[in-house]
Amino acid sequence: MLGDALPCVSKYDKLNIKVGVDVIRNMIKQTEIIEDQEGEELDKVQLWLFAYNGVTTHALSLIRKHQILLSTKENLIQLLTYMNLRPLPEFT
């Protein structure tokens, strides 16, 4: 058995643009490809998106529908602070 797969996508945009449905749809297609390639060897595919600037309302709807894990800059800052790790650099 192969077990679980956790494909992760990280998106950052210098123009502070939020992630849209095109990225989410592409992630869903990637899941289908992984499932086709791995077949019965795979127990579960769990998608995870790190969207530095957040996501659009429509993208959030798809994220919820497909139970995609979502992390934003704020989530990561909280985690790093909690773990006493160095903060994220500010991108300009």
Backbone hydrogen bonds, N-H to C=O, Kabsch-Sander energy under -0.5 kcal/mol:
donor,donor_aa,acceptor,acceptor_aa,energy
2,L,41,E,-2.7
3,G,41,E,-1.4
5,A,44,K,-2.6
9,V,48,W,-2.3
11,K,50,F,-3.0
16,N,13,D,-2.0
19,V,54,G,-2.5
23,V,20,G,-0.8
24,I,20,G,-1.2
25,R,21,V,-3.1
26,N,22,D,-1.8
27,M,23,V,-2.1
28,I,24,I,-2.2
29,K,25,R,-2.1
30,Q,26,N,-2.1
31,T,27,M,-1.9
32,E,28,I,-1.9
33,I,29,K,-2.1
34,I,30,Q,-2.5
35,E,31,T,-2.7
36,D,32,E,-2.2
37,Q,33,I,-2.5
38,E,34,I,-2.7
39,G,35,E,-2.1
41,E,38,E,-1.7
42,L,39,G,-1.4
43,D,3,G,-3.4
44,K,3,G,-0.9
46,Q,5,A,-2.7
46,Q,44,K,-0.5
47,L,45,V,-0.5
48,W,7,P,-1.8
49,L,69,L,-3.1
50,F,9,V,-3.3
51,A,49,L,-0.7
51,A,71,S,-2.7
52,Y,11,K,-2.4
52,Y,50,F,-0.7
54,G,51,A,-1.7
56,T,19,V,-2.7
60,L,56,T,-2.5
61,S,57,T,-1.7
62,L,58,H,-1.7
63,I,59,A,-2.6
64,R,60,L,-2.4
65,K,61,S,-2.2
66,H,62,L,-2.4
67,Q,64,R,-0.9
68,I,63,I,-2.4
69,L,47,L,-2.7
71,S,49,L,-2.7
73,K,51,A,-0.6
73,K,52,Y,-0.8
76,L,72,T,-2.3
77,I,73,K,-2.6
78,Q,74,E,-2.2
79,L,75,N,-2.1
80,L,76,L,-2.8
81,T,77,I,-2.4
82,Y,78,Q,-2.6
83,M,79,L,-2.2
84,N,81,T,-1.5
85,L,80,L,-3.0
91,F,89,P,-0.6
